Amino acid sequence: MQTFQLSLEPDERFPRFKRLAYQKVEVSLAEVLLQGVHPWDSGSPIYALIHRFVEQLNAEKLYLPGFKELGYGLDYNQGADGERHWDLSGFERLLANIHDRIFFVEQLTYQELIGIAKKALADNWDHQTVRTLVGRVYHDFNAIRDFLKKKDKNLKLSGYNDIDRYDLSRICTLEDFEGEDQVIIGQALPSTNFRSTDFLEKVTGECGRLQLAPSIDHFQMIVSNGFNGYYEQALVYNEARYGNQLRLHPVLSHRPAARDQATQIAQAWRLHNGRYCFTVDVKTAERMLDQGAFRVSFPRLTYPLPEEGEFSSAGLQIQAIERFGIGRFVGTNSSGNVIKDILGRHNVSMTGRKEDLIEKLASLASSVYQDRLDELDSYFCQNLFIKMPNAGNHDPVSFPVINDCDMKNMVLAMYLMKHLRGNTILDAAHNNDTFDLVSLAKALIMGEVTLSGAFVRALGGKHTDPSLN
């Protein structure tokens, strides 16, 4: 059998931060049963393994003090894997994504984090770095031009293309962005999600091997075809562990041959009398596996999962409830021409690689959001909505607001993300400051955050159609 050996290795660029590393190693049946080492690829349900592993990763004690409140300790969502590592198995994909997305550190203060980010930017201070910082702090061309003109009055800027004619790293210094901590950290670090290195102790045992339970008590021993050279069919034994003793109970059919087979197996391996059911110790069970006529499986290895209670339900007439939602908008899978078309309609430069176009689209979305904010606030202050977990059997309709905006769906998605209270109540008076507008727009474009489900009008919420009030 095999298991995973896990370790935390220093990041190449930021050695104080560690990344999750893993490899497969051999493990014995005794180590699995007596120490709880996870038996990889031995018939255990992968969902339970993933669920328990992610549950430990998101344990409250593993977040660095104060970091979660600042947006630097986000719950890991296994469903947000995107297109990464799809050539791997489900659990290996989880490990690979955690390696990519989460930094582990023993101790870290917010001021130390700022210091590390500033040093990283200072060590790589070039035009593109400054250009990105400026774009994230100043969200439209006029604001960017005013900032740069204060740095050098001789600059001649009439459009975004002009900005790249100058080496901004000569004009600007890191001190010009003092106070823009979120922008500095987001630009400097490849990941801004942190956990304590104590995580490794929660999911491993001796030698760093994957372990999510102190021991394992139930498994199956399956007799392969050809035991002693002539048995016609495999025979399954359900086994229970009592200390170092294993009690084997065969699953017998009505076939006399199966009963004869069980009798002969018991006579060959039992420590005590037993015609069909018999007892062996762990070392004997290992010898049974080494012989090659048996294999082991763990179909009941589910780990402790939350108990599911009874749920009340009610049927709703679809025609009686109007549901609202967000339609599709331009994302990272859209072609560069589609993004250029939107940028062109707003007189934004359409040059650069696709990564540059996405940055420009995010900045444009922030600008359009601010332009339409008063209209959005006015509508959602008068119309109250509650988010439901799904859209039902029919697609939701579009919110009847800013219909003349060609970026309506993206702007609406940004507004709803900013104003959702408790992921349920759409409250115009509530404002989520976890993301700045440009970062939020980019996260939506890249698919790093999503807004699923539908919204229904709350009791007392006004309807724009007087006939429905």
C-alpha positions as CSV (number, residue, x, y, z in Angstrom):
1,M,0.0,0.0,0.0
2,Q,0.9,3.6,-0.4
3,T,0.2,6.8,1.5
4,F,1.2,10.5,1.1
5,Q,4.1,12.0,2.9
6,L,3.5,15.7,3.5
7,S,6.0,18.4,4.3
8,L,6.3,22.2,4.2
9,E,9.2,23.6,2.1
10,P,10.4,27.2,1.9
11,D,9.1,29.2,-1.1
12,E,11.8,30.0,-3.6
13,R,11.2,33.7,-3.6
14,F,9.9,34.1,-0.1
15,P,11.8,31.5,2.1
16,R,10.0,32.7,5.2
17,F,6.8,31.4,3.7
18,K,6.4,27.7,3.1
19,R,4.5,25.7,0.5
20,L,2.8,22.3,0.9
21,A,4.9,19.5,-0.7
22,Y,3.9,15.8,-1.0
23,Q,5.1,12.5,-2.4
24,K,3.8,8.9,-2.3
25,V,5.6,6.4,0.0
26,E,5.0,2.7,0.9
27,V,3.2,1.9,4.1
28,S,2.5,-1.4,5.9
29,L,-0.9,-2.7,7.0
30,A,0.2,-2.5,10.6
31,E,0.9,1.3,10.2
32,V,-2.5,1.8,8.6
33,L,-4.5,-0.1,11.3
34,L,-2.6,0.8,14.4
35,Q,-1.4,4.3,13.6
36,G,-4.2,5.5,11.4
37,V,-2.0,6.2,8.4
38,H,-4.3,6.8,5.4
39,P,-4.2,3.9,2.9
40,W,-4.1,5.7,-0.5
41,D,-5.7,4.0,-3.4
42,S,-7.1,1.1,-1.4
43,G,-10.8,1.5,-2.0
44,S,-11.5,4.3,0.5
45,P,-14.0,7.1,-0.5
46,I,-12.1,10.0,-1.8
47,Y,-14.8,12.5,-0.9
48,A,-14.5,11.8,2.8
49,L,-10.7,12.2,2.6
50,I,-11.0,15.6,0.8
51,H,-13.7,16.8,3.1
52,R,-11.8,16.1,6.3
53,F,-8.5,17.5,4.9
54,V,-10.2,20.8,3.8
55,E,-12.0,20.9,7.1
56,Q,-8.7,20.8,9.0
57,L,-7.2,23.4,6.6
58,N,-10.1,25.8,7.3
59,A,-10.0,25.3,11.1
60,E,-10.2,28.6,12.9
61,K,-7.1,28.1,15.0
62,L,-4.9,27.9,11.9
63,Y,-5.6,31.5,10.7
64,L,-3.0,34.0,11.7
65,P,-4.2,36.5,14.3
66,G,-6.0,39.4,12.5
67,F,-5.2,38.2,9.0
68,K,-8.7,36.7,8.2
69,E,-10.4,40.0,9.0
70,L,-8.0,41.8,6.6
71,G,-8.8,39.3,3.8
72,Y,-5.5,37.4,4.1
73,G,-7.0,34.2,5.4
74,L,-9.7,32.9,3.1
75,D,-11.5,29.6,3.5
76,Y,-10.2,27.2,0.9
77,N,-13.0,26.2,-1.5
78,Q,-12.4,22.9,-3.3
79,G,-15.0,23.8,-5.9
80,A,-12.9,26.7,-7.0
81,D,-10.1,24.8,-8.6
82,G,-10.6,26.2,-12.0
83,E,-8.6,24.4,-14.7
84,R,-5.5,23.7,-12.6
85,H,-4.0,20.2,-12.3
86,W,-6.9,18.4,-13.9
87,D,-4.5,15.6,-15.0
88,L,-4.3,14.5,-11.3
89,S,-6.6,12.6,-9.1
90,G,-9.1,14.5,-7.0
91,F,-7.0,14.5,-3.8
92,E,-3.7,15.1,-5.5
93,R,-5.3,18.0,-7.3
94,L,-6.3,19.3,-3.9
95,L,-2.7,19.1,-2.6
96,A,-1.3,20.7,-5.8
97,N,-3.8,23.6,-5.5
98,I,-3.0,24.2,-1.8
99,H,0.7,24.3,-2.8
100,D,-0.1,27.0,-5.4
101,R,-2.5,29.1,-3.3
102,I,-1.6,29.0,0.3
103,F,1.4,30.2,2.3
104,F,2.2,28.5,5.6
105,V,4.2,30.5,8.2
106,E,5.1,29.9,11.9
107,Q,4.5,33.5,13.0
108,L,3.8,36.7,11.1
109,T,2.5,40.2,12.0
110,Y,0.8,42.5,9.5
111,Q,3.6,45.0,9.7
112,E,6.1,42.2,8.9
113,L,3.9,41.2,5.9
114,I,4.0,44.8,4.6
115,G,7.7,44.9,5.1
116,I,8.2,41.7,3.1
117,A,6.0,43.0,0.3
118,K,7.7,46.3,0.1
119,K,11.1,44.7,-0.1
120,A,10.0,42.4,-2.9
121,L,8.7,45.3,-4.9
122,A,11.9,47.4,-4.2
123,D,14.0,44.5,-5.4
124,N,12.1,44.3,-8.7
125,W,11.3,47.9,-9.2
126,D,10.7,48.3,-13.0
127,H,8.3,50.1,-15.3
128,Q,5.7,47.2,-15.4
129,T,5.6,47.0,-11.6
130,V,5.0,50.7,-11.3
131,R,2.5,50.7,-14.2
132,T,0.4,48.0,-12.4
133,L,0.6,49.8,-9.1
134,V,-0.6,53.0,-10.6
135,G,-3.4,51.3,-12.4
136,R,-4.6,49.6,-9.2
137,V,-4.5,52.8,-7.2
138,Y,-5.9,55.3,-9.8
139,H,-8.8,53.8,-11.6
140,D,-9.2,56.1,-14.6
141,F,-6.8,57.9,-17.0
142,N,-7.4,61.4,-15.7
143,A,-6.5,60.3,-12.2
144,I,-3.4,58.5,-13.5
145,R,-2.3,61.6,-15.5
146,D,-2.8,63.9,-12.5
147,F,-0.6,61.7,-10.4
148,L,2.2,61.4,-12.9
149,K,2.2,65.1,-13.8
150,K,2.8,65.8,-10.1
151,K,5.8,63.6,-10.3
152,D,7.1,65.2,-13.6
153,K,5.5,68.3,-15.0
154,N,7.2,67.7,-18.4
155,L,5.3,64.5,-19.1
156,K,3.0,64.7,-22.1
157,L,0.1,62.3,-21.7
158,S,-3.0,62.2,-24.0
159,G,-3.9,58.5,-23.7
160,Y,-3.0,55.2,-22.1
161,N,-0.5,54.5,-24.8
162,D,1.6,57.5,-23.8
163,I,2.2,56.2,-20.3
164,D,4.3,53.3,-21.6
165,R,6.6,55.7,-23.4
166,Y,8.1,56.6,-20.1
167,D,10.1,54.5,-17.6
168,L,7.8,55.0,-14.6
169,S,10.3,53.3,-12.3
170,R,12.5,56.5,-12.8
171,I,9.6,58.8,-12.0
172,C,8.0,57.1,-9.1
173,T,9.2,55.6,-5.8
174,L,7.7,53.1,-3.5
175,E,7.0,55.9,-1.0
176,D,4.4,57.3,-3.6
177,F,2.2,54.3,-2.7
178,E,2.5,54.6,1.1
179,G,-0.8,53.6,2.7
180,E,-1.9,51.4,-0.3
181,D,-1.2,48.3,1.7
182,Q,-3.6,46.0,-0.1
183,V,-2.3,47.0,-3.5
184,I,1.3,46.6,-2.4
185,I,0.7,43.1,-0.9
186,G,-1.4,41.9,-3.8
187,Q,1.3,43.1,-6.4
188,A,4.3,41.7,-4.5
189,L,3.1,38.2,-3.4
190,P,1.9,35.4,-5.6
191,S,-0.5,34.3,-2.8
192,T,-2.2,36.3,-0.1
193,N,-3.9,33.4,1.7
194,F,-2.0,32.4,4.9
195,R,-2.2,29.5,7.4
196,S,-0.1,28.5,10.5
197,T,2.4,25.7,10.0
198,D,0.6,23.9,12.8
199,F,-1.6,22.6,10.0
200,L,0.9,19.8,9.2
201,E,0.4,18.4,12.7
202,K,-3.3,18.2,12.2
203,V,-3.1,16.0,9.1
204,T,0.1,13.9,9.6
205,G,1.5,11.5,12.1
206,E,5.0,10.1,12.4
207,C,7.4,11.0,9.6
208,G,4.9,13.4,8.1
209,R,2.7,10.6,6.6
210,L,-1.0,11.4,5.9
211,Q,-3.0,10.6,9.0
212,L,-6.5,11.8,9.8
213,A,-7.5,9.3,12.5
214,P,-5.6,7.7,15.5
215,S,-6.3,4.2,14.1
216,I,-8.5,2.4,11.6
217,D,-10.8,-0.4,12.8
218,H,-12.7,-1.7,9.8
219,F,-11.6,-2.9,6.4
220,Q,-12.1,-5.8,3.9
221,M,-9.8,-8.6,3.0
222,I,-10.6,-9.9,-0.5
223,V,-9.4,-13.3,-1.7
224,S,-8.1,-13.1,-5.2
225,N,-9.0,-15.6,-7.8
226,G,-6.8,-18.7,-7.8
227,F,-6.1,-19.0,-4.0
228,N,-4.2,-22.3,-3.6
229,G,-4.5,-22.6,-7.4
230,Y,-8.1,-23.7,-7.9
231,Y,-10.8,-21.5,-6.3
232,E,-13.3,-20.3,-8.8
233,Q,-14.4,-16.9,-7.4
234,A,-13.1,-14.3,-5.0
235,L,-14.3,-14.3,-1.4
236,V,-14.8,-11.1,0.7
237,Y,-14.1,-10.9,4.4
238,N,-15.3,-8.0,6.5
239,E,-12.8,-7.4,9.3
240,A,-12.9,-5.7,12.6
241,R,-9.8,-4.8,14.6
242,Y,-9.7,-5.4,18.4
243,G,-6.2,-4.1,19.5
244,N,-3.7,-6.3,17.6
245,Q,-6.3,-8.9,16.7
246,L,-8.4,-9.0,13.6
247,R,-11.7,-10.8,13.3
248,L,-12.5,-12.0,9.8
249,H,-16.2,-12.6,8.8
250,P,-16.7,-14.0,5.3
251,V,-19.6,-12.9,3.0
252,L,-20.9,-16.3,2.0
253,S,-23.2,-17.1,-0.8
254,H,-25.4,-20.2,-1.1
255,R,-22.7,-21.9,-3.2
256,P,-21.2,-24.9,-1.4
257,A,-17.9,-24.2,-3.1
258,A,-17.7,-20.8,-1.4
259,R,-18.3,-22.4,2.0
260,D,-15.6,-25.0,1.3
261,Q,-13.3,-22.2,0.3
262,A,-14.0,-20.3,3.6
263,T,-13.4,-23.5,5.6
264,Q,-10.0,-24.1,4.0
265,I,-8.9,-20.5,4.4
266,A,-9.9,-20.5,8.1
267,Q,-7.9,-23.7,8.7
268,A,-4.9,-22.3,6.9
269,W,-4.7,-18.9,8.8
270,R,-6.7,-19.0,12.0
271,L,-5.1,-18.5,15.4
272,H,-8.1,-20.1,17.2
273,N,-10.9,-22.5,16.2
274,G,-13.5,-21.2,13.8
275,R,-15.1,-22.9,10.9
276,Y,-15.8,-19.8,8.7
277,C,-15.1,-16.8,11.0
278,F,-11.6,-16.7,12.4
279,T,-9.1,-14.5,14.1
280,V,-5.6,-13.5,13.1
281,D,-3.1,-11.0,14.4
282,V,-1.8,-8.0,12.3
283,K,1.5,-9.7,11.4
284,T,-0.4,-12.7,10.1
285,A,-2.7,-10.5,8.0
286,E,0.4,-8.9,6.5
287,R,1.7,-12.3,5.5
288,M,-1.6,-13.0,3.9
289,L,-1.2,-9.9,1.8
290,D,2.5,-10.7,1.0
291,Q,1.5,-14.1,-0.3
292,G,-0.4,-12.3,-3.2
293,A,-3.6,-14.2,-2.8
294,F,-5.3,-11.5,-0.8
295,R,-5.8,-7.8,-1.2
296,V,-7.2,-5.2,1.2
297,S,-9.9,-2.5,0.8
298,F,-11.3,0.2,3.0
299,P,-14.8,1.0,1.7
300,R,-16.0,2.3,5.2
301,L,-13.1,4.7,5.8
302,T,-15.2,7.9,5.8
303,Y,-13.6,9.8,8.8
304,P,-15.9,11.8,11.1
305,L,-18.3,13.8,8.9
306,P,-21.0,16.3,10.1
307,E,-24.3,14.5,10.9
308,E,-27.1,15.4,8.5
309,G,-30.3,16.1,10.3
310,E,-33.8,16.1,8.8
311,F,-34.7,19.0,6.6
312,S,-38.1,20.7,6.1
313,S,-39.1,21.4,2.6
314,A,-41.9,23.2,0.8
315,G,-43.0,23.3,-2.8
316,L,-43.3,26.8,-4.4
317,Q,-45.2,27.8,-7.5
318,I,-42.6,29.0,-9.9
319,Q,-45.0,31.5,-11.5
320,A,-45.6,33.2,-8.1
321,I,-42.0,34.2,-7.4
322,E,-39.9,36.3,-9.7
323,R,-36.2,35.5,-9.4
324,F,-33.4,37.8,-10.4
325,G,-29.8,37.0,-11.3
326,I,-26.6,38.0,-13.0
327,G,-26.1,37.0,-16.7
328,R,-22.9,36.1,-18.3
329,F,-20.1,38.6,-18.7
330,V,-16.6,38.7,-20.2
331,G,-14.2,36.4,-18.4
332,T,-10.7,35.0,-18.8
333,N,-12.0,32.4,-21.3
334,S,-13.3,35.1,-23.6
335,S,-11.1,35.9,-26.7
336,G,-8.9,39.0,-26.8
337,N,-11.0,40.4,-29.5
338,V,-14.1,40.4,-27.3
339,I,-12.2,42.3,-24.5
340,K,-10.8,44.7,-27.1
341,D,-14.3,45.4,-28.4
342,I,-15.4,46.5,-24.9
343,L,-12.3,48.6,-24.3
344,G,-12.6,50.3,-27.7
345,R,-16.2,51.3,-26.9
346,H,-14.9,53.1,-23.8
347,N,-11.9,54.7,-25.6
348,V,-9.4,52.5,-23.6
349,S,-6.2,51.4,-25.2
350,M,-6.5,48.0,-26.8
351,T,-2.8,47.2,-27.0
352,G,-0.9,44.5,-25.0
353,R,-1.1,40.9,-24.2
354,K,-4.3,39.3,-23.0
355,E,-3.0,39.7,-19.4
356,D,-2.7,43.4,-20.0
357,L,-6.2,43.6,-21.6
358,I,-7.7,41.9,-18.5
359,E,-6.0,44.5,-16.3
360,K,-7.4,47.3,-18.4
361,L,-10.9,45.7,-18.4
362,A,-10.8,45.4,-14.6
363,S,-9.8,49.1,-14.3
364,L,-12.6,50.0,-16.7
365,A,-15.1,48.0,-14.8
366,S,-14.1,49.9,-11.6
367,S,-14.6,53.2,-13.4
368,V,-18.0,52.3,-14.8
369,Y,-19.0,50.9,-11.4
370,Q,-18.3,54.3,-9.8
371,D,-20.1,56.2,-12.5
372,R,-23.3,54.1,-12.0
373,L,-23.1,53.7,-8.2
374,D,-25.7,56.4,-7.4
375,E,-28.2,54.8,-9.7
376,L,-27.5,51.3,-8.2
377,D,-27.8,52.6,-4.7
378,S,-31.0,54.4,-5.4
379,Y,-32.6,51.2,-6.9
380,F,-31.4,48.7,-4.3
381,C,-32.3,51.1,-1.4
382,Q,-35.9,51.0,-2.6
383,N,-36.0,47.3,-3.7
384,L,-35.0,44.7,-1.1
385,F,-33.7,41.2,-2.1
386,I,-32.7,38.0,-0.5
387,K,-30.2,35.5,-2.1
388,M,-31.4,32.0,-2.5
389,P,-29.1,28.9,-2.9
390,N,-30.2,28.1,-6.5
391,A,-32.3,29.5,-9.3
392,G,-35.0,26.8,-9.3
393,N,-36.2,25.1,-12.6
394,H,-36.0,28.3,-14.7
395,D,-33.3,30.9,-15.4
396,P,-33.7,34.1,-13.3
397,V,-34.5,37.4,-15.0
398,S,-32.1,40.4,-15.1
399,F,-32.4,43.1,-12.5
400,P,-34.2,46.1,-14.2
401,V,-31.5,48.6,-13.5
402,I,-28.6,50.3,-15.6
403,N,-30.1,48.6,-18.7
404,D,-28.2,51.0,-21.0
405,C,-24.8,49.9,-19.6
406,D,-22.8,47.5,-21.9
407,M,-21.0,46.2,-18.8
408,K,-24.2,45.7,-16.8
409,N,-23.7,42.1,-15.7
410,M,-20.1,42.6,-14.5
411,V,-21.0,45.9,-12.7
412,L,-24.0,44.2,-11.1
413,A,-21.9,41.3,-10.0
414,M,-19.4,43.7,-8.4
415,Y,-22.2,45.6,-6.6
416,L,-23.9,42.4,-5.2
417,M,-20.5,41.1,-4.0
418,K,-19.8,44.4,-2.2
419,H,-23.3,44.7,-0.6
420,L,-24.2,41.1,0.3
421,R,-24.6,40.8,4.1
422,G,-23.9,37.3,5.4
423,N,-24.0,36.0,1.8
424,T,-27.8,36.3,2.0
425,I,-29.2,39.8,2.4
426,L,-28.6,42.4,-0.3
427,D,-28.2,45.5,1.7
428,A,-27.2,48.8,0.0
429,A,-26.1,50.2,3.3
430,H,-23.6,47.4,3.8
431,N,-20.2,47.6,2.2
432,N,-17.7,44.7,2.0
433,D,-14.2,46.2,1.9
434,T,-12.3,42.8,1.5
435,F,-11.5,43.7,-2.2
436,D,-10.8,47.1,-3.8
437,L,-12.9,47.6,-6.9
438,V,-10.2,46.7,-9.4
439,S,-9.2,43.6,-7.5
440,L,-12.8,42.5,-7.3
441,A,-13.4,43.1,-11.0
442,K,-10.3,41.1,-11.8
443,A,-11.2,38.3,-9.5
444,L,-14.6,38.0,-11.2
445,I,-13.0,38.1,-14.7
446,M,-10.5,35.4,-13.7
447,G,-13.3,33.3,-12.1
448,E,-11.5,33.4,-8.7
449,V,-14.8,34.5,-7.1
450,T,-18.3,33.7,-8.4
451,L,-21.8,34.7,-7.6
452,S,-24.2,31.8,-7.9
453,G,-27.9,31.4,-7.0
454,A,-30.8,33.8,-7.5
455,F,-32.4,36.7,-5.7
456,V,-36.0,37.0,-4.6
457,R,-37.8,40.2,-3.5
458,A,-38.2,40.5,0.2
459,L,-41.5,41.2,1.9
460,G,-42.0,44.9,1.8
461,G,-39.6,45.4,-1.1
462,K,-41.1,47.6,-3.8
463,H,-41.5,46.5,-7.4
464,T,-40.7,48.7,-10.3
465,D,-43.9,47.6,-12.1
466,P,-46.8,49.2,-10.2
467,S,-49.2,46.5,-11.3
468,L,-47.3,44.0,-9.2
469,N,-47.3,46.0,-6.0
